[in-house]
Amino acid sequence: MNINNRYYVFLVLSILGLGVLFAQQDAQYTQYMFNTMSVNPAYAGSRGQLSIAALYRAQWIGLDGAPTTQTLNLHSPIRNSKLGYGLSIVNDEIGDGTVQETYFDAVLSYTIDVSLEGKLSFGLKAGGNLLNFDFTKLRNFDSEPVNSDNIENRFSPNFGVGLYYHTNKFYAGLSAPNLLQTEHFDNSQRDANTVQFLSKERINFYLITGYVFDLNGNLKFKPAILTKVVGGAPLQVDISANFMFNDKFTFGAAYRWDAALSAMAGFQISDQFMLGLAYDKETTELGGTRFNDGSFEVFLRFELVKSFQRLVSPRFF
């Protein structure tokens, strides 16, 4: 087995937690600020129009079998009501098809006015995920196959909740997108010659907040923080700083505590379309290997803005 393959095996075994309890985390995004409904269902409908967003993330480029994530979501307010709705699909893949998990969710939000500018939204998400695990593609460090039955389209239901407050310049949200602690698989009671592992879906709690400063007539500045807490895993804190120039270009940087540095850029192509790019460089030991060229994201958003409703100033969150 070559060194690169050893990193691949270590990656899959570590993610799956073979031999230990694995506290599974939700998919990770650098451009979460443009993909907020994925972490907080109360965000649905808050942009005031139909919004459709797609995101692709390739993690740890250059490492065989590294994770990839694809997301597609849409949300919109329901006309003449305080309700909003949303639909979301997230697909995670690890190990070139060794593990594939697909999430399907429907979202409903309700918004109330709490001040002249402030709005408070309550969100509920319901759905589930399909898990596929091909053990025939998995090998241990001695190149021996892992002895276990394959998992095909195993369905697990879930639901989540969220709160989201925002004005024209400030936002804050608290959410738990998946409240059920699902046990995906457990062979820890098998014989001693079998590799033993236990995988559970743990509750992920998110706190997000940010504020937009008008530096001058053409330049805006938005610092933001995302904090994620999940049992059995380190605290994750993402600190970002983004600028918007002339209501068209966004650029900035982010730091994921003890994990990665990121660069981000976006372009408002038209009133309807926005394109975003992000690049992460790991600050961990894995990031220093010659097989890891960092992580990459591309994001595209379409919004149904009619020609007679041109955006005077696009929302920065």
Buried (B, 14 or more C-beta within 10 A) or exposed (E): EEEBBEBBBEBBBEBBBBEBEBBBBBBBBBBBBBBBBBBBBBBBBBBEBBBBBBBBBBBBBBBBBBBBBBBBBBBBBEEEEBBBBBBBBBBBBBBBEBBBBBBBBBBBBBBEEEEEEEBBBBBBBBBBBBBBBBBEBBBBEEEEEBEBEEBEEBEBEBBBBBBBBBBEBBBBBBBBBBEEEBEBBEBEEEEEEEBBBBBBBBBBBBBBBBBBEEEEEEEBBBBBBBBBBBEEBEEBBBBBBBBBEEBBEBBBBBBBEEBBBBBBBBBBEEBBEBEBBBBBEBBEEBBEBEBBBBBBBBBBBBBEBEEEEEBEEBBBB
